[in-house]
Amino acid sequence: MDNDGIYGELFDKDFKRLGEFIYTNYGINLYPNKKVLVKSRLQKRLHELGIKTYAEYCDLVLNNDPNHKEAVEMINRISTNKTDFFREASHFDFLSSDSLNNYLSKTGKKKITLWSAGCSSGEEPYTIAMVLSEQKQKIPLFDFEIYASDISTTVLKKAKNAIYPDTAIAQIPMQYRTKYLLKSKDKSKKQIRIAPAIREKIKLFRYNLLSDKPPINKTFDIIFCRNTLIYFDRQTQEKVIANIIAILNTGGYLYLGHSESLINMNFALESVGASIYRKI
Ligand SMILES: C[S@@+](CC[C@H](N)C(=O)[O-])C[C@H]1O[C@@H](n2cnc3c(N)ncnc32)[C@H](O)[C@@H]1O
């Protein structure tokens, strides 16, 4: 008997209960066409817990999980975490362009604070850190700190380890590879690790973008929230963006994913590049 037979059906009734819970708590919409995907992503978890049916699993998450321990495990499996180094590369050109110098001279700041919101396994914040480390060498006294958060503890663990298969570095420019990546001593491993000087620039933490509480007691000069809003409906997107820009400094920049936009949304932001906005 295959695993499908062991765990039975994910009935529409249970899929709906799970979907409502995930939408309310994490903003992610489980459309009906996601049922097969959800079922297969949760199957291993049922096996680990020795639970025989999806109905039983729903009861556990919805009614018998006072400390949200299982909800954390579930969202680790449900969330989609695709990411890459230098993903949507034009953003990193803009980040290191005159926009940075202009911002520093307008604000009189030497040090800026960034947030990678929905950072997945770390490729995005490490890319930002590499790009800004280059700028640090060119701009006297310039410095930066990067906060990076995600809802999934699985990807945050990967980000903390900062170890990636060597196939993941294709988009990293050669001159960055020699400076900011360490090769595994064991050649058979075909892995790289982000160098300590870059790793120590990133502070990782778990944060739900639907939360009404700000992530930390700071405001930000630059916020990356890329390819995360696409999983939310319009109402949730508006709420998340409103919360984000409340803690973005005036004149600071918000980067969204290339397929995300703020068309027909009413925020004090001006468009300054492809999915890049400045707070006015
Ligand atoms: C597709 S990845 C994008 C990663 C990176 N920003 C990029 O563009 O390559 C989206 C990330 O958003 C996270 N996410 C989804 N819902 C979230 C929520 N409610 N709060 C915080 N992060 C969430 C997922 O766990 C996932 O790692």
Ligand as a Chemical Component Dictionary entry (heavy atoms), coordinates in Angstrom:
data_LIG
# 
_chem_comp.id                   LIG 
_chem_comp.type                 NON-POLYMER 
_chem_comp.pdbx_formal_charge   0 
_chem_comp.three_letter_code    LIG 
# 
loop_
_chem_comp_atom.comp_id 
_chem_comp_atom.atom_id 
_chem_comp_atom.alt_atom_id 
_chem_comp_atom.type_symbol 
_chem_comp_atom.charge 
_chem_comp_atom.model_Cartn_x 
_chem_comp_atom.model_Cartn_y 
_chem_comp_atom.model_Cartn_z 
_chem_comp_atom.pdbx_ordinal 
LIG C1  C1  C 0  9.057  32.981 -2.307 1  
LIG S1  S1  S 1  9.866  33.375 -0.816 2  
LIG C2  C2  C 0  10.667 34.899 -1.262 3  
LIG C3  C3  C 0  12.080 34.982 -0.730 4  
LIG C4  C4  C 0  12.858 36.248 -1.110 5  
LIG N1  N1  N 0  12.243 37.431 -0.582 6  
LIG C5  C5  C 0  12.999 36.364 -2.611 7  
LIG O1  O1  O 0  12.372 37.202 -3.243 8  
LIG O2  O2  O -1 13.760 35.560 -3.193 9  
LIG C6  C6  C 0  8.513  33.951 0.194  10 
LIG C7  C7  C 0  8.797  33.817 1.691  11 
LIG O3  O3  O 0  7.732  34.461 2.419  12 
LIG C8  C8  C 0  7.531  33.730 3.620  13 
LIG N2  N2  N 0  6.195  34.031 4.159  14 
LIG C9  C9  C 0  4.983  33.597 3.717  15 
LIG N3  N3  N 0  4.004  34.056 4.516  16 
LIG C10 C10 C 0  4.597  34.801 5.472  17 
LIG C11 C11 C 0  4.108  35.536 6.581  18 
LIG N4  N4  N 0  2.797  35.596 6.876  19 
LIG N5  N5  N 0  5.003  36.205 7.350  20 
LIG C12 C12 C 0  6.323  36.148 7.071  21 
LIG N6  N6  N 0  6.856  35.463 6.039  22 
LIG C13 C13 C 0  5.993  34.794 5.246  23 
LIG C14 C14 C 0  7.707  32.280 3.182  24 
LIG O4  O4  O 0  8.019  31.439 4.257  25 
LIG C15 C15 C 0  8.834  32.389 2.141  26 
LIG O5  O5  O 0  10.093 32.059 2.685  27 
# 
loop_
_chem_comp_bond.comp_id 
_chem_comp_bond.atom_id_1 
_chem_comp_bond.atom_id_2 
_chem_comp_bond.value_order 
_chem_comp_bond.pdbx_ordinal 
LIG C1  S1  SING 1  
LIG S1  C2  SING 2  
LIG S1  C6  SING 3  
LIG C2  C3  SING 4  
LIG C3  C4  SING 5  
LIG C4  N1  SING 6  
LIG C4  C5  SING 7  
LIG C5  O1  DOUB 8  
LIG C5  O2  SING 9  
LIG C6  C7  SING 10 
LIG C7  O3  SING 11 
LIG C7  C15 SING 12 
LIG O3  C8  SING 13 
LIG C8  N2  SING 14 
LIG C8  C14 SING 15 
LIG N2  C9  SING 16 
LIG N2  C13 SING 17 
LIG C9  N3  DOUB 18 
LIG N3  C10 SING 19 
LIG C10 C11 SING 20 
LIG C10 C13 DOUB 21 
LIG C11 N4  SING 22 
LIG C11 N5  DOUB 23 
LIG N5  C12 SING 24 
LIG C12 N6  DOUB 25 
LIG N6  C13 SING 26 
LIG C14 O4  SING 27 
LIG C14 C15 SING 28 
LIG C15 O5  SING 29 
# 
